[in-house]
Amino acid sequence: MTGFVEVATDVLVLRYPVLDVNSTLIVGSEIAAVVDTLSTGDQATELLAEVRRVTPLPLVIINTHHHYDHCFGNDTLAGAVPGTTIWAHEEAARILREEGTTWQRDWAEEWQAREPEFADALSAVALRPPDRTLREESIMDIGGRCIELRHFGRGHTEGDLVAILSDVDVVLAGDLVEHGAPPGFGDSYPIEWPETVAALLHRTTPASIVIPGHGAPVDTAFVTAQHAELSALAWLIRDGHADGADPEAVAAKAPFGTAAALQAVHRGYAELAGKI
């Protein structure tokens, strides 16, 4: 595993090779914030070791959303550093608290045929839901540095959280932005997603560094282009739903590839029907 790479002053990103998922370390004068904690206890143990190579400070954890690859390391990190709090959007926390074991079982089953060891590691995780939540926004002071936490709306999930570091023009977008692979539409809101990313773009500048949930850091131009693709997809879904079109026919015309788009079309049809 490669270690943290500094992308701005005291902002470091670790790209974990499994799923190419990002964990970000933000160092203040009093506290260090870890944004997303990876998938398993072993991965989180590696993550903590890399954190400690950078700083001995107390920790606070921020989860960008409830998916396993972003929060299943919570218990390992928080358990190793007494007093660590975990922040997330209230819906992400609710899902982990009320439905977490069901999600955990389903995700493990999805991986069982391909990577049984990874599936077993997911099953073995002790879930630790966030204990600090927000609905729209909160400002976190970690000592000489403020982290603005914002929920701009539903998109990749119903509880996507964005962390903004205005002092260094860095935006941590979670899986609202994806690099290197199509966005994940499994429990998404593709009709609302473009508006959410548009709100995120209002908080960027041409020089912003945007950290996606997976893949390399990107710039505002990349996010703008992905927003255009998400918007095109949303309009295809709207038109298809109005015409009663078969989802596969709509997906065949959509960005991101047929498999990803087909998930998006089914979810978008459910949105437009008021089912989700």
C-alpha positions as CSV (number, residue, x, y, z in Angstrom):
1,M,0.0,0.0,0.0
2,T,1.3,3.5,-0.9
3,G,1.2,6.0,2.0
4,F,-0.3,9.4,2.2
5,V,0.5,12.0,-0.5
6,E,0.2,15.7,0.3
7,V,-2.1,17.5,-2.1
8,A,-2.2,20.8,-0.2
9,T,-0.7,22.1,3.0
10,D,-1.4,19.5,5.7
11,V,-4.0,17.8,3.5
12,L,-2.9,14.3,2.5
13,V,-4.6,11.6,0.5
14,L,-4.1,7.8,0.7
15,R,-5.3,5.8,-2.3
16,Y,-6.0,2.3,-1.1
17,P,-5.4,-0.2,-3.8
18,V,-8.6,-2.3,-3.0
19,L,-11.3,-0.4,-4.9
20,D,-8.9,2.5,-5.4
21,V,-10.7,4.3,-2.6
22,N,-9.5,7.5,-1.0
23,S,-9.0,8.3,2.7
24,T,-7.9,11.9,3.4
25,L,-6.0,13.2,6.4
26,I,-6.4,16.8,7.4
27,V,-4.0,18.1,10.0
28,G,-4.8,21.0,12.3
29,S,-2.9,22.3,15.3
30,E,-5.0,20.4,17.8
31,I,-6.8,17.6,16.0
32,A,-6.3,15.6,12.8
33,A,-9.4,14.6,10.8
34,V,-9.6,11.3,8.9
35,V,-12.2,11.4,6.1
36,D,-13.4,7.9,5.3
37,T,-12.0,4.8,7.0
38,L,-11.8,2.0,4.3
39,S,-13.5,-1.3,4.2
40,T,-12.3,-3.7,6.9
41,G,-10.5,-3.9,10.2
42,D,-7.2,-4.8,8.7
43,Q,-7.4,-2.0,6.2
44,A,-8.2,0.4,8.9
45,T,-5.2,-0.8,11.0
46,E,-3.0,-0.1,8.0
47,L,-4.6,3.3,7.6
48,L,-4.0,4.2,11.3
49,A,-0.4,3.2,11.0
50,E,0.0,5.6,8.0
51,V,-1.8,8.3,10.0
52,R,0.6,7.9,12.8
53,R,3.6,8.3,10.5
54,V,2.3,11.8,9.8
55,T,0.8,13.0,13.2
56,P,0.4,11.9,16.8
57,L,-2.7,14.2,17.3
58,P,-6.1,13.1,18.5
59,L,-8.5,12.1,15.7
60,V,-11.9,13.0,14.5
61,I,-13.5,10.8,11.8
62,I,-15.7,12.1,8.9
63,N,-17.7,9.6,6.8
64,T,-18.8,10.9,3.4
65,H,-21.6,8.3,3.2
66,H,-22.6,4.9,4.6
67,H,-21.1,2.5,2.1
68,Y,-18.7,-0.1,3.5
69,D,-15.6,1.1,1.7
70,H,-15.9,4.5,3.4
71,C,-16.9,3.7,6.9
72,F,-16.4,0.0,7.9
73,G,-13.0,1.0,9.4
74,N,-14.7,3.3,11.9
75,D,-14.6,0.9,14.9
76,T,-10.9,0.1,14.4
77,L,-9.8,3.7,14.3
78,A,-12.2,5.0,17.0
79,G,-11.4,2.1,19.2
80,A,-7.7,2.7,19.0
81,V,-7.9,6.4,19.8
82,P,-10.2,6.9,22.8
83,G,-12.4,10.0,22.6
84,T,-12.6,9.9,18.8
85,T,-16.0,11.1,17.4
86,I,-17.4,10.2,14.1
87,W,-19.3,12.7,11.9
88,A,-21.7,12.1,9.0
89,H,-25.0,13.2,7.5
90,E,-27.9,12.2,9.7
91,E,-29.2,9.8,7.0
92,A,-25.9,8.0,6.6
93,A,-25.8,7.6,10.4
94,R,-29.4,6.4,10.5
95,I,-28.9,3.8,7.7
96,L,-25.8,2.4,9.5
97,R,-27.6,2.3,12.8
98,E,-30.9,0.9,11.7
99,E,-30.1,-1.1,8.5
100,G,-26.3,-1.6,8.8
101,T,-26.4,-5.3,9.5
102,T,-28.6,-5.9,6.5
103,W,-26.3,-3.9,4.2
104,Q,-23.3,-5.6,5.7
105,R,-24.7,-9.1,4.9
106,D,-25.7,-8.1,1.3
107,W,-22.3,-6.6,0.6
108,A,-20.5,-9.7,1.9
109,E,-22.7,-11.9,-0.3
110,E,-21.9,-9.8,-3.3
111,W,-18.2,-10.3,-2.8
112,Q,-18.4,-14.0,-1.7
113,A,-18.0,-15.6,-5.2
114,R,-15.2,-13.2,-6.4
115,E,-13.2,-12.5,-3.2
116,P,-14.2,-14.8,-0.4
117,E,-11.5,-13.6,2.0
118,F,-12.6,-10.0,1.5
119,A,-16.3,-11.0,1.9
120,D,-15.4,-12.7,5.2
121,A,-13.5,-9.6,6.4
122,L,-16.6,-7.5,5.6
123,S,-18.8,-9.9,7.6
124,A,-16.4,-9.7,10.6
125,V,-16.5,-5.9,10.9
126,A,-18.0,-4.5,14.1
127,L,-20.2,-1.7,12.8
128,R,-19.8,1.7,14.4
129,P,-22.3,4.3,13.2
130,P,-21.4,8.0,13.5
131,D,-22.2,9.6,16.8
132,R,-22.2,13.2,15.5
133,T,-24.6,14.2,12.7
134,L,-25.7,17.2,10.7
135,R,-28.6,17.9,8.4
136,E,-27.3,20.6,6.1
137,E,-24.0,22.1,7.4
138,S,-21.6,22.3,10.2
139,I,-18.2,24.0,10.8
140,M,-15.5,21.9,12.5
141,D,-12.5,23.7,14.0
142,I,-9.5,21.4,14.4
143,G,-7.1,24.1,15.6
144,G,-6.2,26.9,13.2
145,R,-8.2,25.3,10.4
146,C,-11.9,25.0,9.8
147,I,-13.5,22.2,7.9
148,E,-16.9,23.0,6.4
149,L,-19.2,20.0,6.2
150,R,-22.0,20.3,3.8
151,H,-24.9,18.2,2.5
152,F,-25.9,19.6,-0.9
153,G,-28.6,17.1,-1.6
154,R,-29.1,13.5,-2.6
155,G,-27.0,12.0,-5.3
156,H,-24.8,8.9,-4.9
157,T,-26.8,8.2,-1.7
158,E,-29.3,10.0,0.4
159,G,-26.7,11.1,2.9
160,D,-23.7,12.4,0.9
161,L,-21.4,14.7,2.8
162,V,-18.9,17.1,1.3
163,A,-15.9,18.5,3.3
164,I,-14.6,21.9,2.2
165,L,-11.2,23.4,3.1
166,S,-11.4,27.0,2.0
167,D,-7.9,27.9,3.3
168,V,-6.3,25.6,0.7
169,D,-9.1,25.4,-1.9
170,V,-9.7,21.7,-1.5
171,V,-13.1,20.0,-1.8
172,L,-13.6,16.4,-0.6
173,A,-16.5,15.2,-2.7
174,G,-16.9,11.6,-1.7
175,D,-18.6,9.4,-4.3
176,L,-20.6,12.4,-5.7
177,V,-17.6,12.6,-8.0
178,E,-15.8,9.5,-9.4
179,H,-12.5,9.2,-11.2
180,G,-11.4,6.1,-13.1
181,A,-14.7,4.3,-13.0
182,P,-18.4,5.0,-13.6
183,P,-20.4,6.5,-10.7
184,G,-22.1,4.0,-8.5
185,F,-25.9,4.1,-9.0
186,G,-26.9,1.1,-6.8
187,D,-28.8,3.2,-4.2
188,S,-28.5,6.6,-5.9
189,Y,-30.8,9.4,-6.9
190,P,-29.8,10.1,-10.5
191,I,-32.6,12.7,-11.1
192,E,-31.3,14.8,-8.2
193,W,-27.6,14.0,-8.5
194,P,-26.9,16.7,-11.2
195,E,-28.4,19.5,-9.0
196,T,-26.3,18.3,-6.0
197,V,-23.1,18.4,-8.0
198,A,-24.1,21.8,-9.4
199,A,-24.3,23.1,-5.8
200,L,-20.9,21.5,-5.1
201,L,-19.5,23.3,-8.2
202,H,-20.7,26.7,-6.8
203,R,-18.2,26.1,-4.0
204,T,-15.2,25.5,-6.2
205,T,-12.9,27.8,-8.1
206,P,-10.9,27.1,-11.3
207,A,-7.9,26.3,-9.1
208,S,-9.8,23.9,-6.7
209,I,-8.4,20.5,-6.0
210,V,-11.3,18.0,-5.8
211,I,-10.8,14.7,-4.0
212,P,-13.2,12.1,-5.4
213,G,-14.3,9.0,-3.5
214,H,-12.2,6.9,-5.7
215,G,-9.3,7.6,-8.0
216,A,-6.9,10.5,-8.5
217,P,-7.5,14.1,-7.4
218,V,-9.3,16.1,-10.1
219,D,-10.0,19.7,-10.9
220,T,-13.1,21.8,-11.4
221,A,-13.1,21.1,-15.1
222,F,-13.3,17.4,-14.5
223,V,-16.3,17.8,-12.1
224,T,-18.0,20.1,-14.6
225,A,-17.6,17.5,-17.3
226,Q,-19.0,14.8,-15.1
227,H,-21.9,17.1,-14.1
228,A,-22.7,17.4,-17.8
229,E,-22.8,13.6,-18.2
230,L,-25.0,13.2,-15.1
231,S,-27.3,15.9,-16.4
232,A,-27.5,14.1,-19.8
233,L,-28.3,10.9,-18.1
234,A,-31.0,12.5,-15.9
235,W,-32.8,13.9,-19.0
236,L,-32.6,10.6,-20.8
237,I,-34.3,9.0,-17.8
238,R,-36.9,11.7,-17.6
239,D,-37.7,11.3,-21.3
240,G,-37.7,7.6,-21.1
241,H,-40.0,7.5,-18.1
242,A,-42.5,10.0,-19.9
243,D,-42.5,7.8,-23.0
244,G,-42.8,4.5,-21.1
245,A,-39.5,3.4,-22.7
246,D,-37.9,0.1,-21.7
247,P,-35.0,0.8,-19.3
248,E,-32.5,-1.2,-21.4
249,A,-33.3,1.0,-24.4
250,V,-32.7,4.1,-22.4
251,A,-29.5,2.7,-20.8
252,A,-28.1,1.9,-24.3
253,K,-28.1,5.7,-25.1
254,A,-26.7,6.8,-21.8
255,P,-23.3,7.9,-20.6
256,F,-21.1,5.7,-18.3
257,G,-21.7,2.4,-20.0
258,T,-24.8,0.2,-20.2
259,A,-24.4,-1.7,-16.9
260,A,-24.0,1.4,-14.8
261,A,-26.6,3.3,-16.8
262,L,-29.2,0.5,-16.4
263,Q,-28.9,0.8,-12.6
264,A,-29.4,4.5,-12.9
265,V,-32.4,4.2,-15.2
266,H,-34.2,1.8,-12.7
267,R,-33.4,4.1,-9.8
268,G,-34.5,7.2,-11.8
269,Y,-37.7,5.6,-12.8
270,A,-38.4,4.9,-9.1
271,E,-37.6,8.5,-8.2
272,L,-40.0,9.9,-10.9
273,A,-42.7,7.5,-9.7
274,G,-42.3,8.7,-6.1
275,K,-41.2,5.3,-4.9
276,I,-37.9,6.5,-3.4
